[in-house]
Amino acid sequence: RPTGVRNRKCQKTQKTVNYAILNGSSSDYGMPYASGFRYTSSFFSAVSNDILDGTIGPGEVDCARRLAEILENRSAGYPPVEQFSGAERGRAASLLGQLGSSEYRAAIAESAYGEFDQSLAIGILYGLASSGCDSDGSSLAAIRRLVRAAGNRETAVIKAACDALYAVIRYSAGETALDGTRLLTDFLRDPYDEPVRV
């Protein structure tokens, strides 16, 4: 049984305060609504660079709300112009996870329960992997749901699930870490392919 060693990442995600950052829309903070592949791709690149550089700072609220809108396939209170692709929604989930708030983790986990899409599932799993401690079991439940929806032949999804489970085990404690370990070891047996087992 895990000893429950604490680390800074786990302590950060165990905050019980919800700052309601994702309440409302990105347009409330002055971010203009725009759509299209070029805009979305440019937005993702800018957010990714800001995260890597550690310069997201005061722009986090704008970025988090816009990422959540893309993930949830909604259009900031405007009439929808186009649907976001599974790949775009998955990228939004991954970046939202890298921002590191437990509030964002909840939004990512909730998105696992819609219609299954491989690219979206992979993004959700990497978003959960970046989110740290699973203090309420919602990350594990979302991972389990995506694994079931993917089936044993969706190797890319299963590999992403393994990464997400490893992160949950690493940053969580008690029953959550134990359940994550059990789920992870299930991939060592049939019906999973050799690429998953290694």
PECORHU-V171555 format. One record per residue. SS is DSSP state (hx for helix, st for strand, lp for the rest). OMEGA is omega in degrees with one decimal (NA if undefined). D_CENTER is the distance of its C-alpha to the mean C-alpha in Angstrom with 1 decimal. Layout:
ss->SS omega->OMEGA d_center->D_CENTER
ss->SS omega->OMEGA d_center->D_CENTER
This chain:
ss->lp omega->-180.0 d_center->26.5
ss->lp omega->-176.0 d_center->24.3
ss->lp omega->178.5 d_center->26.1
ss->lp omega->178.7 d_center->23.4
ss->lp omega->-179.4 d_center->23.7
ss->lp omega->171.8 d_center->21.9
ss->lp omega->-174.3 d_center->20.3
ss->hx omega->-178.3 d_center->19.3
ss->hx omega->-180.0 d_center->15.6
ss->hx omega->-179.9 d_center->16.0
ss->hx omega->-179.2 d_center->18.4
ss->hx omega->-175.3 d_center->16.3
ss->hx omega->179.6 d_center->13.5
ss->lp omega->177.1 d_center->16.4
ss->lp omega->179.8 d_center->17.8
ss->lp omega->-178.5 d_center->18.9
ss->lp omega->174.0 d_center->19.5
ss->lp omega->-176.1 d_center->17.5
ss->lp omega->176.9 d_center->18.4
ss->lp omega->179.5 d_center->17.6
ss->lp omega->-176.4 d_center->16.1
ss->lp omega->174.9 d_center->14.4
ss->lp omega->-177.9 d_center->17.7
ss->lp omega->-177.0 d_center->19.7
ss->lp omega->179.5 d_center->19.1
ss->hx omega->179.8 d_center->18.9
ss->hx omega->176.7 d_center->22.6
ss->hx omega->-179.0 d_center->23.5
ss->hx omega->173.9 d_center->23.0
ss->lp omega->178.5 d_center->24.9
ss->lp omega->-177.4 d_center->22.3
ss->lp omega->177.1 d_center->24.2
ss->lp omega->175.6 d_center->22.8
ss->lp omega->-179.5 d_center->22.8
ss->lp omega->179.4 d_center->21.7
ss->lp omega->-175.6 d_center->22.3
ss->hx omega->-176.3 d_center->21.0
ss->hx omega->179.0 d_center->22.7
ss->hx omega->-175.8 d_center->21.4
ss->hx omega->178.9 d_center->17.7
ss->hx omega->178.5 d_center->18.1
ss->hx omega->178.7 d_center->19.9
ss->hx omega->178.9 d_center->17.5
ss->hx omega->179.9 d_center->14.6
ss->hx omega->-179.8 d_center->17.2
ss->hx omega->179.4 d_center->18.3
ss->hx omega->179.7 d_center->15.0
ss->hx omega->178.9 d_center->14.3
ss->hx omega->178.9 d_center->17.9
ss->hx omega->177.8 d_center->17.8
ss->hx omega->-179.1 d_center->15.0
ss->hx omega->-179.1 d_center->17.0
ss->hx omega->-176.9 d_center->20.2
ss->lp omega->-176.1 d_center->19.2
ss->lp omega->-178.0 d_center->20.6
ss->lp omega->171.3 d_center->17.9
ss->hx omega->-175.7 d_center->20.0
ss->hx omega->178.2 d_center->21.3
ss->hx omega->-175.3 d_center->19.4
ss->hx omega->-177.6 d_center->16.1
ss->hx omega->178.6 d_center->16.7
ss->hx omega->-176.4 d_center->17.6
ss->hx omega->-178.4 d_center->14.7
ss->hx omega->179.6 d_center->12.1
ss->hx omega->-179.9 d_center->14.0
ss->hx omega->177.5 d_center->14.4
ss->hx omega->178.8 d_center->10.8
ss->hx omega->178.2 d_center->10.3
ss->hx omega->177.8 d_center->13.5
ss->hx omega->179.5 d_center->12.6
ss->hx omega->-177.7 d_center->9.4
ss->lp omega->177.4 d_center->11.9
ss->lp omega->176.9 d_center->14.7
ss->lp omega->-166.0 d_center->17.0
ss->lp omega->171.2 d_center->19.5
ss->lp omega->177.4 d_center->19.9
ss->lp omega->178.9 d_center->22.9
ss->lp omega->174.2 d_center->24.7
ss->lp omega->-177.6 d_center->25.9
ss->lp omega->179.2 d_center->23.4
ss->lp omega->178.8 d_center->24.6
ss->lp omega->175.7 d_center->22.4
ss->lp omega->174.4 d_center->19.5
ss->lp omega->-179.7 d_center->16.4
ss->lp omega->175.9 d_center->16.0
ss->hx omega->179.3 d_center->13.4
ss->hx omega->178.5 d_center->13.0
ss->hx omega->179.6 d_center->12.8
ss->hx omega->177.4 d_center->10.1
ss->hx omega->177.8 d_center->8.1
ss->hx omega->177.6 d_center->9.0
ss->hx omega->178.9 d_center->8.1
ss->hx omega->-179.5 d_center->4.4
ss->hx omega->179.4 d_center->5.0
ss->hx omega->178.3 d_center->7.5
ss->hx omega->177.0 d_center->6.3
ss->hx omega->-179.1 d_center->4.7
ss->hx omega->176.4 d_center->8.1
ss->hx omega->163.9 d_center->9.9
ss->lp omega->179.1 d_center->9.7
ss->lp omega->176.7 d_center->10.7
ss->hx omega->176.2 d_center->10.6
ss->hx omega->178.5 d_center->11.1
ss->hx omega->179.6 d_center->7.8
ss->hx omega->179.4 d_center->6.2
ss->hx omega->179.5 d_center->8.6
ss->hx omega->179.0 d_center->7.9
ss->hx omega->-179.2 d_center->4.4
ss->hx omega->-179.9 d_center->6.6
ss->hx omega->-177.5 d_center->9.4
ss->hx omega->178.5 d_center->8.5
ss->hx omega->-172.2 d_center->9.0
ss->hx omega->176.3 d_center->12.6
ss->lp omega->178.6 d_center->13.9
ss->lp omega->-175.1 d_center->15.9
ss->lp omega->173.1 d_center->14.7
ss->lp omega->-174.3 d_center->14.2
ss->hx omega->-178.3 d_center->13.8
ss->hx omega->177.4 d_center->12.2
ss->hx omega->-179.5 d_center->9.6
ss->hx omega->179.9 d_center->9.0
ss->hx omega->178.0 d_center->8.9
ss->hx omega->177.6 d_center->6.3
ss->hx omega->-177.9 d_center->4.0
ss->hx omega->177.3 d_center->5.6
ss->hx omega->174.1 d_center->5.6
ss->hx omega->177.4 d_center->2.5
ss->hx omega->178.4 d_center->3.9
ss->hx omega->-179.8 d_center->7.0
ss->hx omega->-172.1 d_center->7.1
ss->lp omega->175.5 d_center->7.0
ss->lp omega->-171.1 d_center->10.3
ss->lp omega->176.3 d_center->12.5
ss->lp omega->-172.2 d_center->12.0
ss->lp omega->-176.0 d_center->15.0
ss->lp omega->178.8 d_center->15.2
ss->lp omega->-176.7 d_center->14.1
ss->hx omega->176.8 d_center->11.4
ss->hx omega->179.1 d_center->8.8
ss->hx omega->179.5 d_center->11.8
ss->hx omega->179.5 d_center->12.8
ss->hx omega->178.2 d_center->9.8
ss->hx omega->179.6 d_center->10.1
ss->hx omega->-179.6 d_center->13.8
ss->hx omega->-178.9 d_center->13.7
ss->hx omega->177.3 d_center->12.0
ss->hx omega->178.8 d_center->14.6
ss->hx omega->-178.9 d_center->17.3
ss->hx omega->-177.3 d_center->16.6
ss->hx omega->-174.3 d_center->16.5
ss->lp omega->-172.2 d_center->19.7
ss->lp omega->-177.7 d_center->21.2
ss->lp omega->177.9 d_center->21.9
ss->lp omega->-171.2 d_center->18.5
ss->hx omega->-178.1 d_center->18.6
ss->hx omega->178.9 d_center->15.8
ss->hx omega->-178.9 d_center->13.3
ss->hx omega->177.2 d_center->15.1
ss->hx omega->176.9 d_center->15.0
ss->hx omega->177.4 d_center->11.2
ss->hx omega->177.4 d_center->11.3
ss->hx omega->177.4 d_center->13.9
ss->hx omega->179.7 d_center->12.0
ss->hx omega->178.7 d_center->9.3
ss->hx omega->178.0 d_center->12.4
ss->hx omega->179.2 d_center->14.3
ss->hx omega->178.7 d_center->12.0
ss->hx omega->179.5 d_center->12.1
ss->hx omega->-176.4 d_center->15.8
ss->hx omega->-172.7 d_center->16.4
ss->hx omega->-179.8 d_center->15.2
ss->lp omega->-177.8 d_center->16.2
ss->lp omega->172.9 d_center->19.7
ss->hx omega->-175.4 d_center->22.1
ss->hx omega->-179.7 d_center->21.4
ss->hx omega->178.8 d_center->17.6
ss->hx omega->179.9 d_center->18.2
ss->hx omega->177.4 d_center->21.0
ss->hx omega->177.6 d_center->19.3
ss->hx omega->178.5 d_center->16.5
ss->hx omega->177.3 d_center->19.5
ss->hx omega->-179.5 d_center->21.2
ss->hx omega->179.9 d_center->18.5
ss->hx omega->-178.4 d_center->18.1
ss->hx omega->176.1 d_center->21.9
ss->hx omega->-177.9 d_center->22.1
ss->lp omega->179.0 d_center->21.0
ss->lp omega->-175.5 d_center->24.3
ss->lp omega->171.1 d_center->26.4
ss->lp omega->10.1 d_center->27.4
ss->lp omega->-174.4 d_center->26.2
ss->lp omega->-176.5 d_center->23.7
ss->lp omega->179.5 d_center->25.0
ss->hx omega->179.7 d_center->26.2
ss->hx omega->177.8 d_center->23.4
ss->hx omega->-176.1 d_center->20.9
ss->hx omega->179.0 d_center->23.4
ss->lp omega->NA d_center->23.9
